[in-house]
Amino acid sequence: MGILIKNTLAILPDGDRDRVKRANIYIEDDRIVGIDDLSSSDRENVPAGFKADKTIDGTDRLVIPGLINCHTHSYMAFMRNVADDLSFMDWLFGTIDPIEQKMTDEDAYWGAMLAITEMMKSGTTCFNDMQMNIHQTTRAVRETGMRAVICRGLVGSGDDEGGRMRINQTLEEKEAFADCDRLTFRFGPHAPYTCDDAYMRIVAGEAAKHDMDIHIHLSESVSEIEQIREKYGCSPIELAERCGLFDRACIAAHCVQVDDNDISIMARHGVSVVTNPASNMKLGNGFAPIQKMLDAGVNVCLGTDGAASNNSLNMFHELSLLTLIHKGTGKTPQCVSAAEGFRIATINGAKALGLADQIGSIEKGKKADLAILDLKNPSLQPKNNLLAGLCYSANGSEVDTVIINGQITMEGRKLLTIDEELVYNKVNAIIERMGLDKKEY
């Protein structure tokens, strides 16, 4: 199918920065096959043989690369607003873990469907997920047209039976969904406090054996730091390095409680850090030293974490926090500029996922993963600095149309691949069955 987005404003890469330009964007099948930069020329250069089956009027529209949520737990979406105002370990082991033990495969599926609904409606076109119930998030991704990187969360001690089973489930799921080019897979050791050093070494070995990469939670809380130092005499970052997890491309979620040595280790190994500001604040874990990481050359990307802790999966909310809180904590308005923040939410995420040649920017030859925003919204008026507007005033409701892999999945804010009403009915039935509905009406 050929799609022409005509006479639109678009955020296009210009060297090592992004600029807002007027353009025509040509999409054929799953890829961008041409871009007319109308800011420098009024002449249209239609790609040879291109035929527009659909033309989208870009008047008063802004096209951006789809946002990339580099760390979440999509199945947790049905747990939104059920475990609030708790310390981290009480939240995880006192509330969330017992819910997960009662969760069925269908519960996980409908949680993922709710998560994808929210992410798609707020301009996210790809997410990096750590999940527990194999075939459920992947099933939701395949059905909805979303793009995702999937990690089965791994917990284990040495070469115990449960840990080995979870490794095998990772490989089984990867094989089962090999036909879907919107899905890729990683090994997902949960964290150093749920995986001992022997198990992490086994996971690192399996990743090397199967040419797969890593996604792990690291240095999220003070209690984690204390526990790991007491047990191993080092930081979680140092432990991950010792165990070989950084020998593969590694995405480390959170990295809030890190020191200069930890940052140096991650920079040396090319570790990508996913910052999740809302979740880290809500659980009282603090603020990651993002500017220090950027200055050290660490690839920083952005995530929401799961809806059980955030409680939102809206990347515009996260982008706003990213570009604001570090100015306050660093006491300088130059910390994490709007331009830096936008790249952290797009191309940096693509780099972290090993997909920078496919997604993360609007370029000829890349996948057509795009969000189209309606500029006739007060949050984006006047149209004098739209990059700043995306970070400081947009809220996600401006997203009108979403295209993933060349397929229109939302148009006029109506989802075309998801029955929203069915999703809402299903997740409300889940919380009622589990006794999680705290009705106040």
TORSEPA-564284 format. One record per atom (N, C-alpha, C, O): x, y, z. Coordinates in steps of 0.001 Angstrom, whole numbers, plus 500000, padded with zeros to 6 digits. Layout:
<pts>
XYZ
...
</pts>
This chain:
<pts>
500836498805500000
500000500000500000
500874501250500000
501862501318500732
500519502231499188
501235503489499143
500498504574499918
499308504798499699
501197505237500812
500622506329501604
501460507577501376
502685507541501491
500794508683501052
501455509972500929
500960510883502042
499762511147502153
501885511362502863
501564512398503845
502015513703503206
503213513952503073
501066514528502815
501337515655501925
501370516979502671
500488517291503471
502419517751502384
502538519130502861
502382519217504379
501535519944504897
503210518467505060
503133518412506528
504389519006507146
505424519104506487
504301519394508388
505506519646509171
505993518307509703
505188517449510065
507296518130509751
507866516861510219
509188517137510918
509911518068510564
509497516305511924
510794516384512590
511741515453511860
511610514230511915
512712516068511165
513642515316510335
515058515474510858
515418516551511333
515870514425510783
517267514540511228
518055515443510299
517883515405509081
518917516249510882
519786517136510126
521163517062510779
521475517837511683
521977516125510315
523244515860510980
522994515213512327
522291514206512409
523562515779513389
523392515190514720
522281515867515510
522231515747516734
521403516568514832
520275517191515519
519011517030514684
519069516564513546
517880517411515244
516603517318514542
516087518719514251
516315519650515023
515391518855513133
514791520136512778
513363519914512292
513043518871511722
512523520898512523
511162520869512003
511179521452510600
511578522598510396
510738520642509627
510718521085508231
509383520741507600
508676519844508060
509047521462506543
507849521116505775
508230520078504744
509258520202504078
507391519039504607
507797517920503762
506601517148503223
505490517242503745
506853516388502174
505991515285501744
506705513994502145
507918513875501966
505968513041502679
506555511766503087
505850510647502317
504625510535502338
506653509821501634
506118508746500804
506379507397501488
507510507084501859
505323506618501644
505417505311502302
504915504244501336
503840504371500750
505696503213501184
505280502082500353
505485500801501141
506585500524501620
504423500024501271
504443498814502102
504859499207503525
504153499976504176
505997498691504020
506350498953505418
507394500048505593
507828500303506717
507817500713504486
508964501623504568
508697503012504004
507796503224503192
509519503949504472
509550505294503905
510418505216502649
511596504864502724
509840505541501509
510583505404500249
511023506752499699
511774506803498725
510572507842500305
510995509157499838
510526510258500766
509491510135501422
511302511345500817
510943512526501605
511283513750500773
512431513930500367
510297514584500520
510532515887499904
510714516908501004
509806517107501811
511856517558501059
512071518655501999
511568519934501331
512293520568500564
510333520303501626
509716521471501004
510202522771501612
509877523854501124
510994522663502698
511552523876503307
512640524467502421
512882525673502462
513300523630501620
514389524109500773
514010524169499304
514695524808498505
512902523492498941
512475523500497548
510980523217497483
510452522413498252
510306523890496553
508876523640496368
508638522499495386
507495522112495143
509724521958494819
509584520923493807
509370519561494459
510091519182495381
508385518844493975
508118517501494487
508943516482493703
509048516553492478
509521515539494432
510304514469493811
509665513139494173
510090512466495112
508647512771493422
507918511538493702
508789510346493344
509313510283492232
508958509383494275
509773508205493968
509253507473492740
508043507378492532
510156506964491939
509783506260490711
508830505111491018
509086504288491898
507735505073490280
506771503993490423
505841504125491610
504998503255491827
505973505210492401
505128505355493592
503692505692493204
503443506539492347
502757505008493857
501333505282493670
500683505429495035
500763504526495868
500045506561495263
499403506810496551
498012506193496574
497096506674495907
497865505120497348
496531504558497571
495761505389498595
494530505382498621
496497506095499427
495887506957500431
496752508199500588
497975508104500688
496111509366500608
496802510625500842
496298511234502139
495092511393502331
497221511573503027
496882512210504301
497266513677504202
498428514004503960
496306514551504388
496546515992504339
497338516403505570
496867516257506698
498543516919505351
499405517287506467
499216518710506966
499987519172507808
498216519408506468
497965520768506933
497685520768508433
496864519985508912
498356521632509166
498195521727510625
498493520396511321
497884520060512337
499440519649510755
499869518391511345
501390518422511536
502108519135510835
501858517627512504
503292517436512740
503559515944512776
502963515227513580
504445515468511916
504810514048511886
506103513864512678
507088514564512446
506089512925513603
507272512611514394
507556511112514283
506646510323514033
508822510721514470
509068509277514583
508326508745515801
508270509414516833
507759507554515692
507049506981516827
507939506916518054
509125506602517954
507367507214519208
508142507182520446
508454505728520815
507697504816520484
509581505529521508
510053504180521829
510152504049523341
510980504696523982
509302503208523897
509257502960525342
510210501812525649
509894500648525404
511388502152526193
512462501158526307
512413500298527563
513260499420527733
511452500524528442
511317499618529589
509902499673530137
509452500700530646
509212498550530021
507893498454530639
507565496987530902
508302496082530510
506445496784531574
505884495454531848
504421495563531445
503574495903532271
504120495281530188
502796495599529655
501670494858530369
500576495400530526
501927493624530802
500866492844531449
500365493512532720
499247493239533154
501173494388533329
500807495041534580
499743496126534423
499313496715535415
499316496395533196
498389497516532994
497096497343533789
496499498329534220
496659496094533987
495431495913534772
495661496151536262
494704496207537034
496927496291536674
497251496568538081
497374498072538356
497786498471539445
497028498886537395
497105500326537580
496305500762538811
495157500357538991
496924501592539653
496246502194540814
495857501195541903
494938501463542677
496541500045541979
496208499095543040
497322498958544088
497132498296545108
498492499586543837
499610499422544784
500368500747544905
501523500867544496
499688501722545472
500243503067545507
500778503428546898
500344502889547916
501745504368546899
502254504978548135
502885503945549074
502695503990550289
503642503011548478
504339501971549236
505835502053548980
506260502500547914
506633501626549946
508069501530549712
508331500472548648
507486499609548409
509505500534548003
509774499682546850
509602498199547160
508879497506546444
510243497702548200
510176496268548492
508777495854548946
508342494744548640
508054496731549677
506667496433550047
505788496396548808
504905495548548677
506048497341547894
505292497380546632
505506496080545848
504549495455545391
506784495682545700
507100494531544862
506693493208545493
505941492434544901
507195492952546703
506991491632547303
505726491539548159
505194490449548369
505246492686548652
504050492655549495
502747492749548730
501719492258549195
502776493387547539
501532493611546795
501569493029545387
500700492238545022
502564493411544597
502579493010543188
502827491519543017
502121490862542252
503816490977543714
504118489548543565
502917488656543881
502665487715543129
502156488907544968
500972488073545216
499929488160544093
499267487170543783
499783489346543485
498850489477542360
499351488652541179
498575487960540521
500649488730540919
501215487978539793
501048486476539983
500874485748539006
501098486006541211
500934484574541463
499519484094541128
499316482924540804
498546485004541209
497150484648540884
496802484924539425
495736484525538954
497679485594538719
497407486037537353
497399484858536381
498285484005536429
496408484814535510
496334483783534475
496947484298533178
497244485486533051
497131483402532225
497614483819530912
496671484834530279
497126485815529691
495372484615530389
494407485554529806
494481486917530480
494326487946529822
494719486932531794
494892488211532495
496077488971531899
495985490171531640
497187488267531684
498387488896531129
498119489421529715
498591490496529346
497366488662528937
497032489081527578
496222490377527582
496535491310526842
495186490434528414
494336491631528421
495069492813529052
494817493959528681
495974492551530002
496817493621530510
497673494212529401
497796495431529286
498264493345528585
499078493808527457
498237494564526438
498693495554525865
497010494101526211
496126494803525274
495795496211525775
495743497159524992
495573496337527076
495321497667527636
496563498543527501
496458499720527155
497730497979527770
498981498732527652
499198499220526226
499550500380526010
498991498347525265
499181498722523861
498175499789523455
498508500707522706
496950499672523945
495944500699523681
496429502066524140
496369503040523389
496907502135525374
497371503411525917
498598503921525181
498674505104524848
499549503049524926
500772503481524258
500490503959522840
501000504999522421
499696503219522111
499401503596520735
498678504942520680
498969505770519817
497742505158521596
496971506408521584
497807507607522005
497384508747521817
498991507368522573
499874508476522942
501180508451522147
502197508975522601
501149507844520968
502237507996520021
503409507047520143
504415507239519461
503319506027520989
504384505030521088
504157503949520034
503055503417519904
505204503636519291
505083502637518230
505951501405518469
505874500435517716
506784501440519522
507627500293519862
507879500305521360
508086501366521949
507860499104521991
508169499038523416
509032497819523716
508966496797523033
509842497961524760
510730496900525228
510143496353526517
510066497060527521
509728495084526487
508867494547527540
509524493397528292
510167492533527695
509353493398529606
509736492242530412
508453491644530974
507716492308531703
508189490377530628
506914489758530965
507116488380531584
508233487866531631
506026487792532057
506084486514532767
505374485383532040
505789484228532135
504313485700531317
503464484678530706
503742484619529214
503242485451528458
504526483654528787
504932483617527377
503715483445526473
502707482847526849
503850483992525265
502850483953524193
501698484947524407
500819485035523549
501670485684525500
500526486566525750
500788487997525253
500013488515524449
501853488632525714
502199489945525184
502519489837523697
502122490692522905
503234488788523324
503575488581521919
502314488417521066
502235488958519963
501357487690521564
500075487524520872
499386488881520687
498856489171519614
499395489704521730
498777491030521660
499498491914520646
498858492647519892
500824491846520627
501607492637519674
501286492219518244
501057493065517380
501270490918517999
501007490433516639
499614490848516168
499438491212515005
498634490796517052
497253491114516668
497033492603516424
496228492977515572
497735493453517158
497448494887517125
498304495669516136
498010496831515857
499353495059515603
500230495769514683
501318496565515361
502061497280514689
501438496463516683
502478497161517432
503840496526517144
503914495417516616
504905497229517491
506260496688517414
506777496526518839
506501497371519691
507529495449519117
508016495229520481
509259494364520506
509500493554519611
510040494557521554
511138493671521922
510710492982523217
510359493654524187
510734491672523239
510151490904524336
511236490166525121
512131489550524542
511138490240526435
512031489505527324
511178488744528335
510371489346529044
511348487449528404
510710486687529467
511540486967530731
512738486688530752
510920487510531773
511648487795533006
512246486525533589
511545485527533756
513547486556533902
514261485382534388
514615485542535862
515168486560536276
514291484532536633
514637484468538053
515240483093538300
514702482088537836
516357483041539031
516940481731539284
518120481773540231
518666482835540529
518504480590540700
519650480427541586
520498479286541043
520089478125541078
521686479625540540
522506478593539912
521771477988538727
521035478681538024
521971476697538510
521289476031537394
520065475284537909
519874474100537630
519221476020538686
518037475381539258
516982475134538184
517031475716537101
516043474274538499
515046473846537520
514199475011537025
513952475130535825
513742475890537956
512897477006537559
513626477994536658
513068478471535670
514870478298537001
515654479217536184
515904478679534794
515815479422533816
516216477397534690
516440476765533393
515155476749532571
515188476962531359
514013476495533236
512729476497532544
512463477858531904
511995477929530768
512760478935532630
512494480280532105
513408480598530920
512979481249529967
514647480150530971
515539480323529818
514972479595528605
514945480137527500
514526478379528819
513948477600527717
512680478250527172
512420478194525970
511882478871528058
510676479572527604
511025480758526703
510319481040525735
512121481448527032
512578482553526188
512844482064524768
512403482680523797
513561480965524657
513920480429523347
512699479867522623
512578479991521404
511795479248523387
510569478697522793
509719479802522196
509207479670521085
509567480907522947
508730482006522458
509355482671521232
508651483026520287
510657482834521251
511354483408520092
511101482583518841
510852483132517768
511165481276518979
510934480384517842
509476480435517389
509192480414516192
508558480502518348
507126480467518024
506677481701517253
505723481628516479
507348482834517452
506923484086516807
507946484574515789
508022485768515500
508733483646515246
509757484015514269
509154484587512991
509852485248512221
507871484340512758
507223484807511534
506786486268511612
506355486826510602
506885486903512778
506421488285512938
507632489212512973
508392489198513941
507819490014511930
509018490850511858
508940492080512754
509896492851512829
507813492270513434
507696493367514405
508110492933515810
508088493739516741
508482491682515963
508875491162517271
510331490717517255
510752489983516361
511095491159518240
512429490627518483
512526490267519961
511675490664520757
513564489515520329
513615488931521672
514988489114522311
516015489134521632
514977489248523654
516189489334524467
516031488418525678
514927487992526018
517152488130526312
517101487492527632
516883488581528675
517466489662528591
516025488282529672
515653489285530656
515889488880532102
514921488737532849
517168488684532542
517385488438533972
516780489597534764
517090490759534501
515923489281535728
515132490325536369
515987491361537076
515907492549536764
516805490922538028
517618491845538827
518604491031539662
518404489831539848
519660491659540166
520632490912540982
520074490390542305
520679489507542913
518944490910542763
518371490411544011
517383489267543778
516882488681544737
517100488945542514
516259487781542203
517006486747541361
516498485650541130
518202487095540905
519072486171540170
520428486168540869
521037487227541014
520917485011541306
522237485027541934
523321485085540867
523033484990539674
524576485244541304
525673485442540367
525869484241539447
526178484409538267
525692483034539976
525855481838539141
524810481808538023
525119481457536885
523579482177538356
522514482174537346
522760483256536295
522531483031535106
523228484434536734
523495485497535764
524602485084534803
524560485450533629
525583484334535272
526638483837534385
526066482842533369
526469482827532206
525128482019533824
524476481068532905
523702481828531832
523766481483530652
522968482867532249
522196483667531292
523129484336530279
522846484347529081
524244484893530769
525209485520529867
525740484513528849
525926484842527678
525982483287529306
526454482246528402
525419481870527359
525753481657526193
524149481786527779
523067481467526839
522887482585525817
522627482327524642
523028483834526276
522895484967525361
523972484910524283
523691485143523108
525204484599524682
526285484482523707
526035483311522752
526243483420521544
525592482206523314
525345480997522510
524299481232521441
524435480756520314
523245481971521794
522121482169520870
522137483531520192
521167483903519532
523234484285520346
523395485601519720
522219486523520078
521616487151519207
521916486585521361
520837487437521853
521391488420522880
522457488205523456
520646489498523096
521098490549523996
520336490516525314
519524489620525542
520598491500526188
520167491448527588
519319492665527944
519529493760527421
518356492455528845
517539493528529435
517394493202530917
516878492140531266
517843494105531800
517870493824533239
517591495092534035
517901496193533582
516996494936535241
516885496040536203
518189496113536993
518682495098537484
518748497326537112
519986497482537881
519969498762538718
519536499819538259
520451498639539951
520689499792540839
519470500711540918
519567501926540745
518314500085541187
517064500852541228
516833501517542573
516334502641542632
517197500825543671
516846501333544998
518039501235545957
518994500499545710
517958501992547052
518995501937548084
519055500546548700
520142500035548970
517888499924548927
517875498592549533
518571497570548637
519229496657549137
518432497713547318
519140496813546396
520652496989546529
521392496007546582
521102498228546582
522541498504546719
523083497861547992
524123497202547972
522371498060549094
522817497520550383
522860495996550351
523809495383550839
521832495394549776
521746493932549729
522880493334548889
523510492356549292
523130493925547731
524162493385546844
525558493616547419
526419492742547319
525788494779548017
527102495040548620
527375494070549779
528498493595549949
526349493790550561
526516492864551688
526823491450551200
527634490743551799
526174491044550115
526320489674549619
527567489487548756
528239488459548840
527874490496547919
528944490306546938
530107491289547093
531139491128546441
529955492298547945
531031493262548148
531246494207546988
532353494706546789
530197494460546219
530318495354545063
528950495937544730
527950495570545346
528904496831543772
527633497396543336
526946496456542356
527602495579541793
525639496614542135
524958495790541125
525577495938539737
525631494966538984
526043497135539387
526674497350538080
527964496545537987
528219495890536976
528772496591539032
530019495815539053
529733494324538981
530454493582538314
528682493884539664
528323492460539654
527898492026538251
528305490966537777
527082492843537593
526644492510536233
527837492400535292
527873491527534425
528812493287535465
530019493222534638
530776491922534915
531186491237533978
530966491576536194
531683490350536562
531025489104535960
531701488156535559
529699489133535908
528954487954535450
528844487870533929
528273486915533404
529385488860533218
529406488801531760
528177489341531074
528042489204529858
527262489960531830
526039490470531205
526324491616530244
525551491855529316
527435492331530462
527763493451529595
528597493030528383
528996493869527575
528856491723528262
529561491241527076
528639491219525859
529102491161524719
527352491267526108
526351491422525050
525803492848525116
525991493539526117
525127493289524055
524449494583524121
523420494504525246
522558493626525250
523519495430526199
522693495337527405
521904496618527631
522442497721527532
520624496455527936
519765497553528369
519585497427529869
519061496424530353
520018498445530610
519909498449532067
518838499450532482
518988500655532277
517760498941533066
516660499808533480
516958500444534828
517451499788535747
516654501715534929
516692502542536148
518068503147536416
518281504319536106
519010502387536983
520360502919537285
520267504243538037
520921505222537680
519447504255539077
519251505461539890
520397505632540876
520975506713540991
520721504550541588
521737504600542647
523093504159542082
523569503059542364
523701505036541284
524984504708540670
526021505773541025
525681506927541286
527300505361541029
528384506304541270
529213506456539997
528899505865538964
530277507260540088
531093507542538898
531720506277538327
531851506148537110
532110505343539189
532698504094538703
531671503265537933
531984502685536893
530444503216538452
529376502500537748
529153503095536355
529027502368535370
529107504418536292
528883505096535012
530028504794534051
529805504561532863
531252504800534570
532414504494533735
532339503078533177
532658502850532010
531921502132534006
531784500730533560
530758500645532426
531008499999531408
529612501293532603
528564501212531589
528981501888530293
528687501389529207
529667503026530401
530146503712529197
531150502841528445
531115502764527217
532038502189529180
533082501350528569
532490500163527819
533009499757526779
531413499613528345
530803498426527726
529669498768526750
529081497866526154
529360500041526583
528273500413525673
526906500036526181
526001499781525387
526731499994527512
525426499681528097
524471500849527850
524853502007528018
523246500555527457
522213501580527324
521402501643528607
520935500616529101
521234502836529145
520487503035530383
519095503561530055
518949504546529332
518072502895530593
516694503376530452
516303504098531727
516219503488532792
516067505383531621
515586506125532780
514064506124532784
513431506271531739
513477505955533981
512020505869534154
511614506854535259
511297506431536371
511621508156534967
511520509151536037
510266509054536894
510356509199538113
509099508812536301
507870508781537103
507892507630538095
507596507819539275
508241506442537627
508295505270538498
509330505452539599
509070505141540762
510507505958539229
511570506144540222
511166507138541303
511499506947542472
510454508193540927
509978509156541921
508859508555542768
508849508702543990
507926507884542116
506742507389542830
507109506340543878
506490506274544940
508116505520543576
508545504495544525
509605505009545503
510137504251546314
509900506303545412
510838506906546349
512281506492546145
513085506529547077
512612506089544899
513966505595544647
514951506690544270
516163506478544317
514440507859543897
515338508971543618
515436509328542158
514570508981541355
516525510041541817
516721510575540477
518038510052539901
519092510205540518
517978509445538740
519198508966538097
520043510162537646
519489511172537214
521375510063537738
522253511163537311
522402511185535787
523462510859535253
521345511567535109
521284511459533655
522326512334532967
522977511890532021
522492513567533430
523456514438532763
524868513874532855
525635513955531896
525213513303534008
526528512662534151
526691511514533165
527756511339532573
525639510741532994
525700509621532056
525882510114530627
526703509585529879
525106511137530250
525232511690528904
526631512242528674
527221512033527615
527155512942529659
528496513520529535
529562512434529398
530597512647528766
529299511259529998
530256510146529929
530115509339528644
530901508425528393
529111509674527828
528917508963526570
528009507760526655
527958506958525722
527281507614527768
526317506509527898
525103506802527021
524604507926527001
524635505793526302
523404505948525524
522216505867526478
521902504796526996
521563506991526706
520417507058527614
519137507035526789
519009507774525814
518202506195527177
516902506144526527
515809506247527592
516114506370528778
514558506199527185
513449506547528071
512421505427528140
512117504784527135
511889505203529341
510824504213529524
509830504674530567
510063505648531282
508731503969530643
507688504299531624
507716503386532831
507178503741533880
508341502196532706
508139501100533646
506686500632533495
505985501097532597
506232499734534348
504874499217534226
503850500143534851
504190501010535656
502590499954534474
501509500790535005
501223500513536474
500489501268537112
501793499440537021
501619499169538451
502444500122539295
502184500272540489
503440500771538693
504289501673539476
504321503089538938
504756503993539650
503884503318537721
504077504658537134
503007505686537505
503411506651538153
501785505639537215
500906504574536760
500476504765535300
499447504237534879
501249505502534552
500936505863533175
501930505212532225
503083504974532585
501475504925531007
502359504442529956
502504505484528856
502836505158527716
502254506740529209
502273507849528264
503691508423528190
504179509014529153
504338508243527051
505723508686526915
505864510206526867
506941510730527151
504794510922526512
504863512383526560
504993512860528007
505710513818528293
504294512182528909
504422512516530331
505860512268530788
506446513083531499
506413511136530370
507774510782530770
508785511750530172
509756512127530828
508553512152528925
509442513094528250
509442514449528949
510486515089529078
508285514873529393
508197516127530139
508985516051531439
509749516959531765
508793514951532189
509533514785533439
511042514753533181
511812515393533897
511458514011532161
512880513885531840
513526515247531631
514620515510532131
512845516106530892
513443517384530531
513228518462531591
513735519575531454
512485518143532639
512259519118533710
512996518782535001
513643519656535578
512914517534535469
513414517242536811
514928517390536919
515441517750537978
515648517114535831
517109517210535917
517582518663535915
518672518969536398
516763519543535373
517052520969535502
516954521382536976
517758522171537473
515943520824537661
515763521148539075
516810520502539961
517389521164540822
517061519206539759
518045518524540607
519459518997540308
520302519036541204
519731519363539033
521059519837538667
521234521325538855
522335521861538732
520116521993539158
520118523443539391
520686524222538209
521389525218538382
520369523751537012
520727524484535803
519711524193534711
519388523029534473
519200525218534044
518184525006533006
518737524387531730
517978524079530811
520062524200531664
520647523588530478
520679522052530540
521010521405529547
520339521466531695
520328520004531818
519242519401530933
518094519842530980
519584518417530143
518661517664529288
517718518628528560
516567518815528956
518227519223527505
517435520155526703
516293519429526009
516257518199525984
515369520186525450
514256519595524703
514781518764523536
514286517667523276
515782519289522837
516337518550521698
516950517230522148
516765516202521496
517689517258523277
518272516018523809
517174515059524239
517233513865523944
516176515580524936
515091514742525432
514372514014524315
514065512828524435
514101514729523217
513384514104522109
514208512971521498
513656511925521156
515507513164521357
516358512099520811
516455510919521776
516538509769521344
516444511198523076
516441510130524075
515192509262523923
515246508047524114
514065509896523579
512791509174523450
512602508509522095
511631507779521895
513522508751521156
513347508222519799
514597507454519342
514676506241519537
515563508141518743
516703507444518130
517577506758519170
518135505698518891
517712507342520378
518505506656521408
517859505326521791
518550504334522022
516526505315521857
515826504070522135
516041503043521044
516229501859521323
516012503497519795
516255502589518675
517663502007518749
517863500823518480
518641502841519115
520022502346519273
520081501290520374
520722500253520206
519425501545521481
519445500604522602
518892499248522195
519391498213522637
517868499248521359
517205498014520948
517884497349519751
517447496293519294
518943497962519251
519608497409518074
518806497604516808
518963496849515849
517931498629516792
517029498854515663
517228500226515027
516341500709514323
518374500861515262
518583502228514777
518595502321513256
518355503393512700
518870501212512580
518825501220511111
517402501032510599
517159501098509394
516460500797511512
515078500528511130
514095501604511593
513205501989510835
514243502089512815
513273503000513402
513992504112514171
515220504120514255
513222505047514730
513781506069515606
513969507425514968
514220508407515666
513853507500513641
513947508776512938
513224508636511606
512998507529511117
512867509770511033
512148509775509757
513180509921508648
513656511022508370
513520508802508020
514530508785506971
514128507792505886
513478506781506155
514525508098504670
514283507195503549
514930505846503827
516091505781504231
514187504779503612
514683503423503808
514333502830505149
514415501615505324
513935503674506120
513560503158507435
512100502721507448
511316503082506571
511761501943508454
510384501506508637
509473502721508850
509873503717509453
508266502617508352
507293503694508531
506594503514509872
505476503003509945
507277503945510936
506731503963512297
506610505430512693
507595506052513090
505406505981512585
505207507420512700
503994507751513552
503037506980513625
504049508901514190
502877509463514871
502614510829514258
503540511608514034
501349511114513987
500960512397513396
500139513168514421
499087512704514859
500621514337514796
499963515150515823
499138516250515175
499548516844514178
497981516512515748
497106517598515316
497566518872516020
497480518980517243
498054519835515240
498570521065515825
497471522019516258
497739523013516933
496238521725515876
495135522580516325
494697522162517722
493550521787517963
495649522244518615
495440521993520036
496121523124520793
497210523551520408
495504523618521862
496116524751522580
497510524458523093
498327525371523211
497804523184523407
499120522836523951
500241523028522946
501400523168523336
499914523036521651
500942523183520617
500801524485519837
501338524611518736
500100525431520386
499968526758519796
500616527787520713
500528527646521932
501256528805520177
501556529003518759
502640528038518286
503332527416519092
502775527927516969
503707526960516381
505103527578516241
505650527646515140
505663528018517345
506935528736517235
508151527900517613
509264528262517233
507992526806518340
509108525901518664
508502524555519024
508273524252520195
508249523757518003
507492522525518217
508298521458518953
507714520639519663
509614521445518805
510411520506519588
510253520779521074
510097519851521868
510295522055521451
510079522413522854
508668522048523276
508449521568524388
507709522278522382
506316521968522706
506096520500522999
505312520154523883
506783519625522262
506636518187522493
507077517797523897
506516516879524495
508087518496524424
508641518145525735
507945518860526883
507744518274527947
507578520109526681
507145520927527813
505639521192527873
505129521571528927
504915520999526756
503483521320526811
502566520246526246
501394520190526617
503067519394525361
502218518327524806
501915517287525874
502683517114526820
500786516596525715
500404515583526706
500025514246526073
499647513316526787
500118514133524761
499808512867524091
498443512830523447
498218512077522499
497521513644523958
496180513653523375
496185514304521988
495200514208521256
497287514964521627
497407515599520316
497659514586519200
497536514912518019
498014513356519581
498295512320518577
496989511935517890
496061511441518530
496928512165516576
495713511910515797
495793510596515036
494818509849514963
496970510319514468
497141509156513588
498450508459513936
499450509110514240
498434507131513888
499642506334514130
499815505350512984
498870504688512557
501053505273512499
501410504318511449
502554503457511984
503568503986512440
502395502134511930
503435501215512385
503689500200511286
502775499515510828
504960500114510866
505326499167509816
504523499418508540
504222498490507789
504182500691508307
503416501066507123
501930500851507229
501205501144506278
501441500345508362
500017500101508565
499434501200509448
499988501507510504
498331501787509028
497651502781509854
496909502044510959
495967501300510688
497328502249512199
496707501562513334
495776502472514124
494958501992514909
495894503784513922
494954504738514522
494786505897513563
495756506382512982
493540506341513400
493248507478512530
492101508271513130
491072507706513502
492283509578513222
491264510399513856
491032510001515300
489919510105515815
492101509540515954
492108509040517340
491264507783517530
490983507398518665
490861507147516452
490138505877516550
491102504739516236
491701504700515161
491249503808517190
492116502656516965
491467501712515960
490282501395516061
492254501274514998
491726500434513924
492034498958514122
491477498114513419
492914498630515070
493311497233515279
492944496732516674
493268495599517031
492272497568517461
491931497215518843
490491497609519125
490066498712518781
489742496712519747
488386497010520228
488521497561521642
488595496801522607
488554498891521759
488812499517523058
487789499108524110
488156498790525241
486533499113523753
485483498815524732
485641497408525286
485451497180526481
485990496456524409
486210495079524854
487386495017525824
487310494331526844
488464495723525520
489631495739526400
489250496257527779
489627495666528791
488505497360527827
488133497951529121
487235497002529921
487389496868531135
486312496357529240
485432495409529931
486236494242530508
485990493812531635
487181493740529747
487976492586530186
488842492925531400
488895492147532353
489526494084531379
490429494386532494
489646494722533764
490114494442534868
488475495314533622
487662495573534812
487108494284535404
486943494174536619
486822493308534545
486386492002535046
487521491305535799
487275490599536776
488762491502535346
489915490894536020
490063491430537432
490208490655538377
490027492751537587
490249493300538927
489075492986539861
489254492872541073
487886492849539292
486746492453540128
486914491014540611
486665490711541777
487337490130539706
487550488731540078
488633488587541137
488526487746542029
489673489405541040
490791489329541975
490559490127543256
491385490096544168
489451490830543320
489167491623544506
490019492870544604
490303493347545703
490431493405543453
491290494588543429
490514495870543149
491102496950543113
489220495766542953
488421496946542610
488116497738543877
487337497291544719
488723498901544012
488526499770545162
487505500844544808
487838502019544651
486292500423544690
485237501325544213
484949502390545252
484788502106546439
484890503613544778
484606504752545668
483384505515545169
483320506740545264
482420504775544638
481192505414544109
480018504538544400
478890504880544046
</pts>
